């Protein structure tokens, strides 16, 4: 499951590696562009979003891997715990959740909220999922003021 698939870059790579992907993207424009750009039979595109993921829940599936890349900063702090709980509930036993957290100033044209890894540690503790890897990374676009934290969590 890729929540916030955007242009579909990650789901296309995963599909090429032989995985079946449910790609969630709430932006009609992005989702339609991604579907045209990556018309792979192993990708199922869905119009849905956190914190509810109602369309994903209707599929009645559990996932080995959930990717939430460059999305968490778009979720209002008051909706994050519910979002986290929904994601954990969609994992299979031993399932993996990968979150990337953006740190740095918000561009004027975007709506973003600050993110902190401590929040994820608290949620992980509350919902009994283990943080198994954390990495801090520079921004791939070379923005000196922006950094990222990648957190990998695994359900027991």
N, C-alpha and C positions, 0 to 999 in steps of 0.2 A: 504494500500500500504506500503510495506516495501522496502525501497531503500537501497541497500547494504545488502542483507539478509545474506550473509556469509554462515555459516554452517546451517542456517535455524532454529536455536533454538527458536527465537522469533516467527517466522511464525508458527512453529509447535504448540507452546503454544496457539497462537491466534486461530488457526484452531480447536484445541481441545476444545476451549471455545465456538465454534459454529460460528466463523466468516469466511467469504470468503476472501481470501488473494491473492493479486497480489504481488509476490516476485520478486524483481529485483536484479540480481547479474551479474556483468560484467565478473567475472572470470569464464571461462568455467569449470575449475577443481572444484572450490568451488560449483558452481551451480549444477553440475552433482552429486557430493558427497551428497549435501543437498537433491536433488531429491530422491536419493536412500535411504537416511537416514530417510526422512520424506515423504513417498508416500501417502500423504493425498489428497482425492479428492477435498477438498476446497482450495487447494493451486495451483495457476497458476504461474509457473516459467517463467521468461522472461530474456533474455540477453539484457540488456540496462544499461545506466548509465547517471548520471548528467554530464554536465548541460543540455543536450538535452532531454533525456527521450522520444525519438521519437517513440519507440515501445509502451510505455505506452500511449502516446497521441493517437496512432492509435486505441486503445481500446475504445476511446470515452467515458470514465468513469470519474466520480468524486467520491472522497473518503471521508468517514466520519473521517478516521484516516490515517495519513501518519507518518511513523516511519523512522527516519534517525539516526540510532544508530551507533556510532563509524565510521562515514563516512566523516563528515565535514572536518576533518584534511587532507583528501586525495584530497580535491578539491582545486585547485590553487586559491589564493585570487582574481585574476582577473576574475574568472569564478563563484564566489560565489553569486554575486547579481543576475545573470541570473538564476543560480540554484535555489535560493530562490524564485524568481518570478515564475519559472516553477512549483515549489512545491505548492505555494499558489494558482496558477491557477487550480491545480488539486483537490482542496478541495471543498466539498459541503458547502453551507451556514451552519454556526455553526461547520464546520469541525475543527479537531484538528491536529496540526503539533507538533511532538515531536522530538527534536534535542538533541543529546548528543555531547558535545564539550570536546575534550581531551586536557589537559594541561600538559606540561612536555617535557623532552628531547625526541628526535627522535631516535629510535633504528637505528644502522648503516645500517641494511639491508632493511629498509623501507623508502619510500618517504612520508613525512608528512610536513604539513605547520602549523604554530602556529594558534590557534583559540582564539577568545575573544568574550565574551557575548555581549560586546558593539556593535560589528558588527551586531549581530542579532537584537538588539534593533533598530539600525538605519534602517535595512531592514524592520523590522516590521512596523516602523513608515511610511516608504515610501510606503509600500504595504498594509496598513490599515488592519493589523492583530494584535490582542492584545496578549501581553505576559501575561499569567495568572498564571504561576508558574515557579519558578527558584529554583533549589537545587544544592548545591555543594556537591560532594561525593568523598570519597576516592576510590582508585583503587581496584576493586574486586580481582585482582591478587596479591595484597599486595605490589605493587611497590610504595615505599614511595615518589618517585620523580614524580609520575603521579597522577593527580586528574582529576575529570570530573565535568562538569556543565550540568545538564539536564534542558532544557528549553521547556516549554509547551506553545504553542500559539494557539489561537482560532480565527477563522474567524467570523466576525459579521454576 
